[in-house]
Amino acid sequence: MRQTEQTAIVVRHVNYRENDRMLTLFSPTQGRVEAVARGCRRPKSPLVAASELFALGDYELYEKNGRRTVTGAVLTETFYPLRGDWARLTCGMYALECCEAAIQPEHADQDLFLLLLHTLSRLSFSDQPWAPLMSGFLLYFAETEGLRPRVNHCVRCGRRVEEVPAGFDLEEGGLLCPACRRPGERNLRPLSRENLRWLRRRGPASSWVNTEDAIAPLGVLRAYVEPRLDRQLKTAPLMDALGREEAEPAT
């Protein structure tokens, strides 16, 4: 038996028994950590807030026979403003689910942890549009997971693809030049000149978005990243609905 402390964020929870909850914590140094928060669903429990999605803090864990129990937590942030905006809450839950699908036990992933925190902070405390924010998240998510798409050269012939309407091959993970494109390819998604410029204008993950940037290829990035996860995302249909709502003209 041992007592440990982990800085972590709650990326998933499942109600257990009458008042308990199973938590999936994302630790930058330990990766995926499964723990039970006993009695956390009682109204006066000191673990009420710490057992909710998005909760970020330092978690005290008691481990015995390979099972961990949350014995205490000091919260740093709850990203509460997300609860007041359906679109941003949906995006936040989508980001959590992507990370939860990627993290592994005993595997440090500090870059992905910081990316998630940057994304949730911007969704919660900035007025930047959600679509380019999520495009930036998915682009850097792919990079941290070793799936960085090729956006400068053709994935088949290796030639530089100039800033002209281009195609993105979802299966091969990068651009196709006009000479390598074949009619009727199912995995090919079109990219405009503006889309391509956006993909190439990549800086630090903490500053990837321009507030007036409405040309981010969110649909292409989702179609590239989601099939490479080990499951179907429950939040994907919500993101679909969000996209349709965004596309509808105002009346």
C-alpha positions as CSV (number, residue, x, y, z in Angstrom):
1,M,0.0,0.0,0.0
2,R,1.2,3.5,-0.7
3,Q,0.0,7.1,-0.7
4,T,0.7,9.3,-3.8
5,E,-0.3,12.7,-5.2
6,Q,-1.0,13.4,-8.8
7,T,-1.7,16.6,-10.7
8,A,-4.4,15.6,-13.0
9,I,-7.6,16.5,-14.8
10,V,-10.8,14.3,-14.8
11,V,-11.4,13.2,-18.4
12,R,-14.1,10.6,-17.7
13,H,-16.3,9.4,-14.8
14,V,-18.8,6.6,-14.3
15,N,-21.2,6.5,-11.4
16,Y,-20.6,3.5,-9.1
17,R,-22.8,2.0,-6.4
18,E,-25.0,4.5,-4.6
19,N,-22.6,7.4,-3.9
20,D,-19.3,6.5,-5.5
21,R,-17.8,7.4,-8.8
22,M,-15.0,5.8,-10.9
23,L,-12.7,8.5,-12.2
24,T,-10.3,8.4,-15.2
25,L,-7.6,11.0,-14.4
26,F,-5.1,12.3,-17.0
27,S,-1.8,13.0,-15.3
28,P,1.0,14.6,-17.3
29,T,3.6,12.3,-15.6
30,Q,1.6,9.1,-15.2
31,G,-0.8,9.2,-18.1
32,R,-4.0,7.3,-17.5
33,V,-4.9,6.8,-13.8
34,E,-8.1,5.0,-12.7
35,A,-9.3,5.7,-9.2
36,V,-12.5,5.5,-7.2
37,A,-13.9,8.5,-5.4
38,R,-15.9,7.1,-2.5
39,G,-19.0,9.0,-1.3
40,C,-18.3,11.8,-3.8
41,R,-21.9,12.0,-4.9
42,R,-23.1,12.9,-1.4
43,P,-24.0,16.7,-1.4
44,K,-21.6,17.5,1.5
45,S,-18.7,15.3,0.3
46,P,-15.4,17.2,0.0
47,L,-14.9,15.4,-3.3
48,V,-18.0,16.7,-5.0
49,A,-16.3,19.2,-7.3
50,A,-13.2,17.2,-7.7
51,S,-15.1,14.2,-9.2
52,E,-16.7,16.2,-12.0
53,L,-15.5,16.4,-15.6
54,F,-12.9,19.1,-16.4
55,A,-11.8,19.2,-12.7
56,L,-8.1,20.1,-12.5
57,G,-6.2,19.7,-9.3
58,D,-3.8,17.8,-7.1
59,Y,-5.3,14.4,-6.2
60,E,-4.2,12.4,-3.2
61,L,-4.4,8.7,-4.0
62,Y,-4.2,5.7,-1.8
63,E,-3.2,2.5,-3.6
64,K,-3.7,-1.0,-2.3
65,N,-3.6,-4.3,-4.3
66,G,-3.4,-2.3,-7.6
67,R,-6.5,-0.3,-6.9
68,R,-6.5,3.5,-6.3
69,T,-8.8,5.5,-4.1
70,V,-9.1,9.3,-4.0
71,T,-8.6,10.4,-0.4
72,G,-8.4,14.1,-1.0
73,A,-8.0,16.8,-3.7
74,V,-7.0,20.4,-4.0
75,L,-8.8,22.0,-7.0
76,T,-6.9,24.4,-9.3
77,E,-9.6,25.0,-11.9
78,T,-13.1,23.7,-12.9
79,F,-13.5,25.6,-16.2
80,Y,-16.9,26.5,-15.0
81,P,-17.8,29.0,-17.9
82,L,-18.1,26.0,-20.2
83,R,-21.4,25.0,-18.5
84,G,-23.0,28.2,-19.8
85,D,-22.4,27.7,-23.5
86,W,-23.6,24.6,-25.2
87,A,-21.2,24.9,-28.2
88,R,-18.1,25.3,-26.0
89,L,-19.2,22.6,-23.6
90,T,-19.6,20.2,-26.5
91,C,-16.1,21.1,-27.7
92,G,-14.7,20.7,-24.3
93,M,-16.2,17.2,-23.9
94,Y,-14.9,16.3,-27.3
95,A,-11.4,17.3,-26.4
96,L,-11.6,15.3,-23.1
97,E,-12.8,12.2,-25.0
98,C,-10.1,12.5,-27.6
99,C,-7.4,12.6,-24.9
100,E,-9.1,9.9,-22.9
101,A,-8.9,7.6,-25.9
102,A,-5.2,8.3,-26.4
103,I,-3.6,8.2,-23.0
104,Q,-2.1,5.1,-21.6
105,P,-1.3,4.0,-18.0
106,E,2.2,4.8,-16.8
107,H,3.0,6.7,-19.9
108,A,3.9,10.4,-19.5
109,D,2.3,12.8,-22.0
110,Q,3.0,16.3,-20.9
111,D,2.6,17.8,-24.4
112,L,-0.9,16.4,-24.7
113,F,-1.8,17.5,-21.2
114,L,-0.7,21.0,-21.9
115,L,-2.6,21.0,-25.2
116,L,-5.7,20.0,-23.4
117,L,-5.3,22.7,-20.7
118,H,-4.7,25.4,-23.4
119,T,-7.8,24.3,-25.3
120,L,-10.1,24.2,-22.2
121,S,-8.7,27.6,-21.1
122,R,-9.4,29.2,-24.4
123,L,-12.8,27.7,-24.7
124,S,-13.6,28.9,-21.1
125,F,-12.0,32.3,-20.9
126,S,-11.6,33.7,-24.4
127,D,-14.0,34.9,-27.1
128,Q,-12.1,33.1,-29.9
129,P,-14.4,31.1,-32.2
130,W,-14.8,27.5,-31.3
131,A,-14.2,26.0,-34.9
132,P,-10.6,27.2,-35.4
133,L,-9.9,26.4,-31.7
134,M,-10.9,22.8,-32.2
135,S,-9.1,22.7,-35.6
136,G,-5.9,23.8,-33.8
137,F,-6.5,21.2,-31.0
138,L,-6.9,18.4,-33.5
139,L,-3.8,19.4,-35.5
140,Y,-1.6,19.5,-32.4
141,F,-3.3,16.4,-31.0
142,A,-2.3,14.5,-34.2
143,E,1.2,15.8,-33.8
144,T,1.6,14.8,-30.1
145,E,0.4,11.3,-31.0
146,G,2.8,10.9,-33.9
147,L,0.2,11.4,-36.6
148,R,1.3,14.8,-37.9
149,P,-0.1,15.2,-41.4
150,R,2.2,16.2,-44.3
151,V,1.1,19.6,-45.4
152,N,4.0,20.8,-47.5
153,H,4.9,17.9,-49.9
154,C,2.8,15.3,-51.7
155,V,2.6,12.0,-49.8
156,R,3.1,10.0,-53.0
157,C,5.7,11.7,-55.1
158,G,7.3,14.0,-52.5
159,R,7.0,17.1,-54.6
160,R,6.3,20.5,-53.0
161,V,2.6,21.3,-53.2
162,E,2.1,25.0,-54.0
163,E,-0.7,27.1,-52.6
164,V,-3.3,26.1,-55.1
165,P,-6.5,24.1,-54.4
166,A,-5.1,20.8,-53.1
167,G,-6.4,17.4,-52.0
168,F,-5.9,15.8,-48.6
169,D,-5.6,12.1,-48.5
170,L,-7.2,10.9,-45.3
171,E,-5.7,7.4,-45.4
172,E,-2.1,8.5,-46.2
173,G,-2.3,11.5,-44.0
174,G,-1.2,14.4,-46.2
175,L,-1.5,16.4,-49.4
176,L,-1.7,15.0,-52.9
177,C,-0.4,17.1,-55.8
178,P,-2.6,17.4,-58.9
179,A,-0.4,14.9,-60.8
180,C,-1.0,12.1,-58.2
181,R,-4.7,12.6,-57.7
182,R,-6.9,10.0,-59.3
183,P,-10.6,10.6,-60.2
184,G,-13.1,9.3,-57.7
185,E,-10.8,8.6,-54.8
186,R,-12.9,8.2,-51.7
187,N,-10.3,9.2,-49.2
188,L,-9.6,12.5,-50.8
189,R,-10.9,15.7,-49.2
190,P,-10.5,19.1,-51.0
191,L,-8.5,21.9,-49.4
192,S,-8.8,25.5,-50.5
193,R,-5.8,27.9,-50.7
194,E,-6.9,29.4,-47.4
195,N,-7.2,26.0,-45.8
196,L,-3.7,25.1,-46.9
197,R,-2.3,28.3,-45.6
198,W,-4.0,27.8,-42.2
199,L,-2.4,24.3,-41.9
200,R,1.0,25.6,-42.8
201,R,0.8,28.6,-40.5
202,R,1.6,26.5,-37.4
203,G,3.3,28.1,-34.4
204,P,3.5,27.0,-30.7
205,A,0.5,25.0,-29.5
206,S,-0.2,27.8,-27.0
207,S,-0.8,30.4,-29.8
208,W,-2.3,28.5,-32.8
209,V,-5.4,30.5,-33.5
210,N,-6.1,33.9,-34.9
211,T,-9.5,35.2,-33.6
212,E,-10.8,36.1,-37.1
213,D,-9.6,32.9,-38.6
214,A,-12.7,31.2,-39.9
215,I,-11.0,29.1,-42.6
216,A,-9.6,26.3,-40.4
217,P,-10.4,22.9,-42.0
218,L,-12.1,21.3,-39.0
219,G,-14.0,18.7,-41.0
220,V,-10.9,17.5,-42.7
221,L,-9.0,17.2,-39.4
222,R,-11.9,15.4,-37.7
223,A,-12.1,12.9,-40.6
224,Y,-8.3,12.3,-40.4
225,V,-8.0,12.0,-36.6
226,E,-11.1,10.2,-35.4
227,P,-10.7,7.0,-37.4
228,R,-7.2,6.7,-35.9
229,L,-8.5,6.5,-32.3
230,D,-9.3,3.1,-30.8
231,R,-13.0,3.8,-30.5
232,Q,-16.0,5.7,-31.9
233,L,-16.3,9.0,-30.0
234,K,-19.7,9.5,-28.3
235,T,-19.3,13.2,-28.7
236,A,-18.8,13.1,-32.5
237,P,-22.5,13.3,-33.2
238,L,-22.7,16.3,-31.0
239,M,-19.9,17.9,-33.0
240,D,-21.8,17.1,-36.2
241,A,-24.9,18.8,-34.8
242,L,-22.8,21.8,-33.8
243,G,-21.4,22.1,-37.2
244,R,-24.8,21.9,-38.9
245,E,-26.1,24.6,-36.5
246,E,-23.1,26.8,-37.3
247,A,-23.7,26.4,-41.0
248,E,-27.4,27.3,-40.8
249,P,-28.1,30.9,-41.9
250,A,-29.4,33.3,-39.3
251,T,-33.1,34.1,-39.5
